[in-house]
Each structure stands twice: as C-alpha cells, then as structure tokens.
C-alpha cells in the first residue's frame, strides 16, 4: 500500500506544479533580480523606457487548481531569475488540449491554464528603480 500512496502523491504533485517553457532572446544572461523585486506585467502596452528583450516565457498547468494569479506569480518568479524587470505582451488563457466521450455519450473537455509573455530588462537604471 505504501508504494501506491507514494505514486499517488508524486502524480498529484506533478499535476499541480506549473510547467514552464523558456525561449532565450538575448546573447548573454543577466544576473537574477532579488526574490522580492517587483515585476510589472503589461498586457496591451509597453513601458516607455528603453529595454532589452530577455526571453519568452510560457507557464501552464493542466489543472484548474492553478489560478491565473498563481501562474502569473510563477511568471514573475521566472522573470526575476532571468534578471528581468517586467513582462510585456502578457496573455492568459484556458486552451482545450483534449476531449473524450463518456459512457453516457457526453463529452468531457480537458483544458490547461496558461500565462505567457516576454521578459524585459530596462536599459536605464531610473526606469528599473521606478518599476511597480
């Protein structure tokens, strides 16, 4: 019984943890930002300050237990690790990843939650200091 409990625990943990894809855009890595550094998220606008694009980050979870806010927090954490100050072009969604027909003829739809955007680092120190 113990191996079964460990398997279920491992499976549950795998389903709850967000999955992350990172596509680097720059030629050199930046030092990470402090873990409490603010990281602004921009959906439809971009900051007026000059910046470098660091990476495109896509965070997803195949569970509805993960909220968009939790995935956004994971996006912010990854941005800090990459040395970013903000994320632009942020998009969130719940794409359909599969479907199956149940025994009663109804259809069950499998969805994921995802959040993505481009991590940026400000070129000007005052812009980095003013970020929210």
MDTraj code that builds the backbone (N, CA, C; nanometers):
import mdtraj as md
import numpy as np

residues = "UNK UNK UNK UNK UNK UNK UNK UNK UNK UNK UNK UNK UNK UNK UNK UNK UNK UNK UNK UNK UNK UNK UNK UNK UNK UNK UNK UNK UNK UNK UNK UNK UNK UNK UNK UNK UNK UNK UNK UNK UNK UNK UNK UNK UNK UNK UNK UNK UNK UNK UNK UNK UNK UNK UNK UNK UNK UNK UNK UNK UNK UNK UNK UNK UNK UNK UNK UNK UNK UNK UNK UNK UNK UNK UNK UNK UNK UNK UNK UNK UNK UNK UNK UNK UNK UNK UNK UNK UNK UNK UNK UNK UNK UNK UNK UNK UNK UNK UNK UNK UNK UNK UNK UNK UNK UNK UNK UNK UNK UNK UNK UNK UNK UNK UNK UNK UNK UNK UNK UNK UNK UNK UNK UNK UNK UNK UNK UNK UNK UNK UNK UNK".split()
xyz = np.array([
    [0.0822, -0.1198, 0.0000],
    [0.0000, 0.0000, 0.0000],
    [0.0861, 0.1254, 0.0000],
    [0.1977, 0.1200, 0.0669],
    [0.2850, 0.2372, 0.0748],
    [0.3343, 0.2822, -0.0638],
    [0.3810, 0.1911, -0.1533],
    [0.4226, 0.2360, -0.2859],
    [0.3098, 0.3044, -0.3632],
    [0.1878, 0.2557, -0.3462],
    [0.0738, 0.3172, -0.4140],
    [0.0524, 0.4593, -0.3631],
    [0.0633, 0.4793, -0.2333],
    [0.0460, 0.6133, -0.1760],
    [0.1530, 0.7076, -0.2279],
    [0.2767, 0.6606, -0.2384],
    [0.3845, 0.7440, -0.2915],
    [0.3603, 0.7783, -0.4381],
    [0.3101, 0.6811, -0.5150],
    [0.2800, 0.7052, -0.6559],
    [0.1708, 0.8123, -0.6700],
    [0.0655, 0.8001, -0.5905],
    [-0.0442, 0.8977, -0.5963],
    [0.0060, 1.0351, -0.5561],
    [0.0890, 1.0427, -0.4530],
    [0.1443, 1.1708, -0.4095],
    [0.2307, 1.2324, -0.5190],
    [0.3151, 1.1528, -0.5816],
    [0.4005, 1.2034, -0.6900],
    [0.3159, 1.2481, -0.8083],
    [0.2136, 1.1719, -0.8436],
    [0.1263, 1.2078, -0.9545],
    [0.0518, 1.3371, -0.9260],
    [0.0017, 1.3516, -0.8043],
    [-0.0695, 1.4732, -0.7663],
    [0.0226, 1.5930, -0.7730],
    [0.1444, 1.5791, -0.7225],
    [0.2401, 1.6892, -0.7273],
    [0.2734, 1.7281, -0.8695],
    [0.2856, 1.6311, -0.9587],
    [0.3178, 1.6602, -1.0983],
    [0.2041, 1.7347, -1.1665],
    [0.0807, 1.7025, -1.1288],
    [-0.0341, 1.7675, -1.1917],
    [-0.0522, 1.9112, -1.1425],
    [-0.0103, 1.9384, -1.0194],
    [-0.0334, 2.0688, -0.9609],
    [0.0751, 2.1681, -1.0007],
    [0.1981, 2.1216, -1.0182],
    [0.3090, 2.2108, -1.0493],
    [0.2955, 2.2672, -1.1894],
    [0.3190, 2.3976, -1.2033],
    [0.3133, 2.4547, -1.3379],
    [0.4305, 2.4065, -1.4230],
    [0.4067, 2.3950, -1.5511],
    [0.5104, 2.3602, -1.6488],
    [0.5587, 2.4897, -1.7122],
    [0.6884, 2.5011, -1.7359],
    [0.7426, 2.6265, -1.7879],
    [0.8311, 2.6013, -1.9088],
    [0.8104, 2.6816, -2.0131],
    [0.8983, 2.6832, -2.1301],
    [0.9628, 2.8203, -2.1381],
    [1.0942, 2.8237, -2.1576],
    [1.1676, 2.9494, -2.1679],
    [1.2442, 2.9488, -2.2990],
    [1.2253, 3.0541, -2.3781],
    [1.2993, 3.0717, -2.5026],
    [1.3854, 3.1963, -2.4882],
    [1.5169, 3.1797, -2.4673],
    [1.6042, 3.2968, -2.4527],
    [1.6077, 3.3796, -2.5807],
    [1.6126, 3.5109, -2.5646],
    [1.6170, 3.6009, -2.6795],
    [1.7498, 3.6757, -2.6900],
    [1.8191, 3.6892, -2.5796],
    [1.9456, 3.7624, -2.5791],
    [2.0637, 3.6701, -2.5962],
    [2.1806, 3.7318, -2.6100],
    [2.3032, 3.6540, -2.6288],
    [2.3787, 3.6324, -2.4988],
    [2.3431, 3.7075, -2.3949],
    [2.4119, 3.6892, -2.2671],
    [2.3104, 3.6931, -2.1526],
    [2.3356, 3.6111, -2.0503],
    [2.2428, 3.6109, -1.9369],
    [2.2650, 3.7310, -1.8452],
    [2.1595, 3.7727, -1.7795],
    [2.1663, 3.8804, -1.6812],
    [2.1690, 3.8185, -1.5419],
    [2.2260, 3.8904, -1.4452],
    [2.2187, 3.8388, -1.3078],
    [2.0743, 3.8443, -1.2589],
    [2.0354, 3.7498, -1.1749],
    [1.8970, 3.7486, -1.1265],
    [1.8658, 3.8706, -1.0409],
    [1.7387, 3.9069, -1.0393],
    [1.6903, 4.0132, -0.9510],
    [1.6583, 3.9509, -0.8152],
    [1.6562, 4.0326, -0.7090],
    [1.6196, 3.9796, -0.5774],
    [1.4801, 3.9172, -0.5802],
    [1.4572, 3.8196, -0.4934],
    [1.3301, 3.7462, -0.4926],
    [1.2111, 3.8342, -0.4579],
    [1.2354, 3.9498, -0.3960],
    [1.1249, 4.0404, -0.3632],
    [1.1156, 4.1603, -0.4578],
    [1.1948, 4.1586, -0.5648],
    [1.1910, 4.2694, -0.6607],
    [1.0575, 4.2706, -0.7342],
    [0.9961, 4.3875, -0.7489],
    [0.8690, 4.3932, -0.8219],
    [0.8899, 4.3661, -0.9711],
    [0.7931, 4.2982, -1.0312],
    [0.7942, 4.2709, -1.1753],
    [0.6571, 4.3099, -1.2287],
    [0.6538, 4.4162, -1.3082],
    [0.5274, 4.4631, -1.3657],
    [0.4885, 4.3750, -1.4837],
    [0.3573, 4.3526, -1.4999],
    [0.3047, 4.2774, -1.6132],
    [0.2265, 4.3720, -1.7027],
    [0.2600, 4.3746, -1.8308],
    [0.1945, 4.4617, -1.9284],
    [0.1222, 4.3748, -2.0307],
    [-0.0087, 4.3969, -2.0462],
    [-0.0848, 4.3197, -2.1438],
    [-0.0878, 4.3873, -2.2803],
    [-0.1398, 4.5083, -2.2868],
    [-0.1630, 4.5747, -2.4155],
    [-0.0699, 4.6910, -2.4426],
    [0.0091, 4.7285, -2.3451],
    [0.1014, 4.8404, -2.3624],
    [0.2415, 4.7931, -2.3269],
    [0.3370, 4.8776, -2.3557],
    [0.4758, 4.8501, -2.3177],
    [0.5285, 4.9739, -2.2470],
    [0.6254, 4.9587, -2.1594],
    [0.6805, 5.0754, -2.0913],
    [0.7493, 5.1690, -2.1897],
    [0.7521, 5.2972, -2.1558],
    [0.8128, 5.3979, -2.2431],
    [0.9652, 5.3927, -2.2392],
    [1.0211, 5.3355, -2.1354],
    [1.1669, 5.3274, -2.1210],
    [1.2261, 5.2258, -2.2191],
    [1.3520, 5.2491, -2.2553],
    [1.4228, 5.1548, -2.3421],
    [1.4498, 5.0258, -2.2648],
    [1.4424, 4.9133, -2.3343],
    [1.4633, 4.7840, -2.2679],
    [1.5194, 4.6823, -2.3659],
    [1.5739, 4.5765, -2.3102],
    [1.6187, 4.4609, -2.3867],
    [1.5202, 4.3471, -2.3628],
    [1.4905, 4.2716, -2.4661],
    [1.4071, 4.1529, -2.4508],
    [1.4980, 4.0381, -2.4072],
    [1.4625, 3.9736, -2.2976],
    [1.5453, 3.8699, -2.2379],
    [1.5021, 3.7307, -2.2816],
    [1.3717, 3.7016, -2.2709],
    [1.3220, 3.5670, -2.3021],
    [1.1705, 3.5699, -2.3157],
    [1.1172, 3.4722, -2.3878],
    [0.9738, 3.4474, -2.3908],
    [0.9488, 3.3334, -2.2926],
    [0.8535, 3.3546, -2.2017],
    [0.8235, 3.2543, -2.1000],
    [0.6767, 3.2149, -2.1122],
    [0.6526, 3.0842, -2.1108],
    [0.5167, 3.0288, -2.1167],
    [0.5000, 2.9370, -1.9968],
    [0.4018, 2.9666, -1.9121],
    [0.3737, 2.8878, -1.7918],
    [0.2358, 2.8248, -1.8099],
    [0.2257, 2.6943, -1.7853],
    [0.0952, 2.6282, -1.7986],
    [0.0790, 2.5231, -1.6894],
    [-0.0459, 2.4903, -1.6627],
    [-0.0788, 2.3864, -1.5659],
    [-0.2025, 2.3136, -1.6138],
    [-0.1976, 2.1817, -1.6100],
    [-0.3119, 2.1022, -1.6543],
    [-0.4010, 2.0707, -1.5346],
    [-0.4452, 2.1748, -1.4696],
    [-0.5354, 2.1608, -1.3570],
    [-0.6067, 2.2930, -1.3344],
    [-0.7258, 2.2855, -1.2896],
    [-0.7983, 2.4081, -1.2581],
    [-0.7675, 2.4564, -1.1176],
    [-0.6839, 2.3790, -1.0435],
    [-0.6425, 2.4240, -0.9103],
    [-0.5497, 2.5430, -0.9209],
    [-0.4799, 2.5542, -1.0318],
    [-0.3898, 2.6670, -1.0535],
    [-0.4712, 2.7833, -1.1085],
    [-0.4682, 2.8947, -1.0410],
    [-0.5390, 3.0130, -1.0884],
    [-0.4473, 3.0925, -1.1808],
    [-0.5055, 3.1844, -1.2573],
    [-0.4245, 3.2715, -1.3419],
    [-0.3260, 3.3511, -1.2568],
    [-0.3669, 3.3902, -1.1367],
    [-0.2793, 3.4669, -1.0490],
    [-0.1583, 3.3837, -1.0043],
    [-0.1801, 3.2553, -0.9736],
    [-0.0676, 3.1691, -0.9356],
    [0.0289, 3.1514, -1.0528],
    [-0.0261, 3.1379, -1.1725],
    [0.0602, 3.1247, -1.2900],
    [0.1335, 3.2556, -1.3182],
    [0.0671, 3.3693, -1.2961],
    [0.1329, 3.4996, -1.3123],
    [0.2456, 3.5145, -1.2103],
    [0.2247, 3.4665, -1.0883],
    [0.3311, 3.4698, -0.9876],
    [0.4495, 3.3838, -1.0317],
    [0.4226, 3.2686, -1.0916],
    [0.5304, 3.1841, -1.1438],
    [0.6041, 3.2553, -1.2573],
    [0.5304, 3.3287, -1.3408],
    [0.5903, 3.4073, -1.4481],
    [0.6814, 3.5160, -1.3902],
    [0.6348, 3.5852, -1.2860],
    [0.7169, 3.6880, -1.2200],
    [0.8444, 3.6270, -1.1599],
    [0.8295, 3.5130, -1.0952],
    [0.9454, 3.4468, -1.0347],
    [1.0495, 3.4125, -1.1408],
    [1.0049, 3.3570, -1.2531],
    [1.0979, 3.3224, -1.3614],
    [1.1616, 3.4484, -1.4196],
    [1.0829, 3.5571, -1.4319],
    [1.1383, 3.6833, -1.4825],
    [1.2520, 3.7316, -1.3916],
    [1.2322, 3.7235, -1.2601],
    [1.3383, 3.7630, -1.1650],
    [1.4620, 3.6760, -1.1841],
    [1.4409, 3.5441, -1.1968],
    [1.5533, 3.4518, -1.2155],
    [1.6325, 3.4857, -1.3416],
    [1.5630, 3.5347, -1.4435],
    [1.6279, 3.5697, -1.5704],
    [1.6862, 3.7113, -1.5692],
    [1.6693, 3.7842, -1.4577],
    [1.7211, 3.9199, -1.4474],
    [1.6279, 4.0241, -1.5048],
    [1.5009, 3.9910, -1.5213],
    [1.4041, 4.0822, -1.5818],
    [1.3428, 4.1800, -1.4838],
    [1.2937, 4.2909, -1.5401],
    [1.2262, 4.3948, -1.4624],
    [1.0751, 4.3937, -1.4835],
    [1.0303, 4.3418, -1.5976],
    [0.8884, 4.3431, -1.6322],
    [0.8625, 4.2353, -1.7372],
    [0.7334, 4.2128, -1.7648],
    [0.6937, 4.1190, -1.8701],
    [0.5919, 4.1908, -1.9576],
    [0.6163, 4.1936, -2.0882],
    [0.5260, 4.2598, -2.1826],
    [0.4508, 4.1553, -2.2649],
    [0.3395, 4.1986, -2.3237],
    [0.2606, 4.1088, -2.4088],
    [0.2022, 3.9920, -2.3320],
    [0.1651, 4.0144, -2.2072],
    [0.1145, 3.9061, -2.1227],
    [-0.0225, 3.8600, -2.1718],
    [-0.0361, 3.7293, -2.1860],
    [-0.1613, 3.6680, -2.2291],
    [-0.1940, 3.5528, -2.1361],
    [-0.3213, 3.5371, -2.1051],
    [-0.3667, 3.4254, -2.0224],
    [-0.4816, 3.3565, -2.0945],
    [-0.4911, 3.2261, -2.0769],
    [-0.5989, 3.1542, -2.1431],
    [-0.6214, 3.0168, -2.0835],
    [-0.7213, 2.9496, -2.1378],
    [-0.7537, 2.8124, -2.0989],
    [-0.7776, 2.7302, -2.2251],
    [-0.6708, 2.7007, -2.2999],
    [-0.6897, 2.6268, -2.4247],
    [-0.7348, 2.4830, -2.4008],
    [-0.8107, 2.4319, -2.4962],
    [-0.8539, 2.2922, -2.4941],
    [-0.7371, 2.2068, -2.5422],
    [-0.7041, 2.1026, -2.4653],
    [-0.5931, 2.0157, -2.5020],
    [-0.6380, 1.8734, -2.5343],
    [-0.7657, 1.8467, -2.5170],
    [-0.8162, 1.7135, -2.5481],
    [-0.9626, 1.7014, -2.5115],
    [-1.0232, 1.5939, -2.5583],
    [-1.1634, 1.5670, -2.5270],
    [-1.1852, 1.4163, -2.5323],
    [-1.2845, 1.3719, -2.4580],
    [-1.3182, 1.2297, -2.4598],
    [-1.4690, 1.2130, -2.4429],
    [-1.5199, 1.1038, -2.4962],
    [-1.6623, 1.0740, -2.4846],
    [-1.6819, 0.9837, -2.3631],
    [-1.7711, 1.0249, -2.2763],
    [-1.8026, 0.9470, -2.1566],
    [-1.8990, 0.8337, -2.1920],
    [-1.9162, 0.7402, -2.0981],
    [-2.0031, 0.6241, -2.1203],
    [-2.1469, 0.6646, -2.1496],
    [-2.1912, 0.7778, -2.0945],
    [-2.3294, 0.8214, -2.1173],
    [-2.3449, 0.9018, -2.2462],
    [-2.2363, 0.9144, -2.3238],
    [-2.2436, 0.9862, -2.4509],
    [-2.2050, 1.1324, -2.4414],
    [-2.1869, 1.1845, -2.3214],
    [-2.1458, 1.3247, -2.3077],
    [-1.9964, 1.3376, -2.3367],
    [-1.9534, 1.4569, -2.3619],
    [-1.8137, 1.4829, -2.3950],
    [-1.7484, 1.5598, -2.2808],
    [-1.6319, 1.5107, -2.2383],
    [-1.5518, 1.5797, -2.1375],
    [-1.4371, 1.6499, -2.2087],
    [-1.4166, 1.7752, -2.1743],
    [-1.3117, 1.8554, -2.2368],
    [-1.1989, 1.8765, -2.1366],
    [-1.0757, 1.8518, -2.1812],
    [-0.9579, 1.8762, -2.0987],
    [-0.8990, 2.0116, -2.1364],
    [-0.8748, 2.0941, -2.0354],
    [-0.8182, 2.2266, -2.0573],
    [-0.6947, 2.2454, -1.9712],
    [-0.6104, 2.3360, -2.0138],
    [-0.4999, 2.3810, -1.9306],
    [-0.5205, 2.5288, -1.9030],
    [-0.4518, 2.5787, -1.8047],
    [-0.4433, 2.7230, -1.7822],
    [-0.3037, 2.7631, -1.8262],
    [-0.2916, 2.8757, -1.8936],
    [-0.1581, 2.9211, -1.9284],
    [-0.1466, 3.0726, -1.9256],
    [-0.0245, 3.1167, -1.9002],
    [0.0107, 3.2582, -1.8994],
    [0.1457, 3.2685, -1.9692],
    [0.1605, 3.3667, -2.0573],
    [0.2879, 3.3829, -2.1276],
    [0.3176, 3.5299, -2.1514],
    [0.4430, 3.5586, -2.1815],
    [0.4843, 3.6948, -2.2114],
    [0.6337, 3.7010, -2.2362],
    [0.6805, 3.8198, -2.2704],
    [0.8221, 3.8437, -2.2990],
    [0.8858, 3.9181, -2.1823],
    [0.9854, 3.8567, -2.1224],
    [1.0577, 3.9180, -2.0103],
    [1.1508, 4.0253, -2.0667],
    [1.1495, 4.1430, -2.0026],
    [1.2359, 4.2529, -2.0461],
    [1.3205, 4.3026, -1.9286],
    [1.4308, 4.3669, -1.9637],
    [1.5176, 4.4309, -1.8649],
    [1.5412, 4.5734, -1.9122],
    [1.5150, 4.6687, -1.8220],
    [1.5318, 4.8091, -1.8578],
    [1.6791, 4.8432, -1.8765],
    [1.7062, 4.9274, -1.9769],
    [1.8429, 4.9718, -2.0031],
    [1.8839, 5.0853, -1.9107],
    [1.7855, 5.1617, -1.8622],
    [1.8112, 5.2789, -1.7817],
    [1.7813, 5.2478, -1.6340],
    [1.8769, 5.2773, -1.5470],
    [1.8602, 5.2489, -1.4048],
    [1.7373, 5.3162, -1.3425],
    [1.7073, 5.4439, -1.3729],
    [1.5859, 5.5039, -1.3134],
    [1.4583, 5.4304, -1.3522],
    [1.4511, 5.3776, -1.4723],
    [1.3320, 5.3017, -1.5135],
    [1.3194, 5.1744, -1.4309],
    [1.4315, 5.1083, -1.4078],
    [1.4293, 4.9864, -1.3280],
    [1.3883, 5.0170, -1.1848],
    [1.4349, 5.1306, -1.1317],
    [1.4013, 5.1687, -0.9934],
    [1.2556, 5.2071, -0.9803],
    [1.1936, 5.2571, -1.0869],
    [1.0546, 5.3045, -1.0816],
    [0.9530, 5.1947, -1.1093],
    [0.9980, 5.0762, -1.1436],
    [0.9025, 4.9691, -1.1777],
    [0.8154, 4.9350, -1.0581],
    [0.6948, 4.8879, -1.0890],
    [0.5997, 4.8555, -0.9825],
    [0.5985, 4.7083, -0.9531],
])
top = md.Topology()
chain = top.add_chain()
for i, resn in enumerate(residues, 1):
    res = top.add_residue(resn, chain, resSeq=i)
    for name in ("N", "CA", "C"):
        top.add_atom(name, md.element.get_by_symbol(name[0]), res)
traj = md.Trajectory(xyz[None], top)
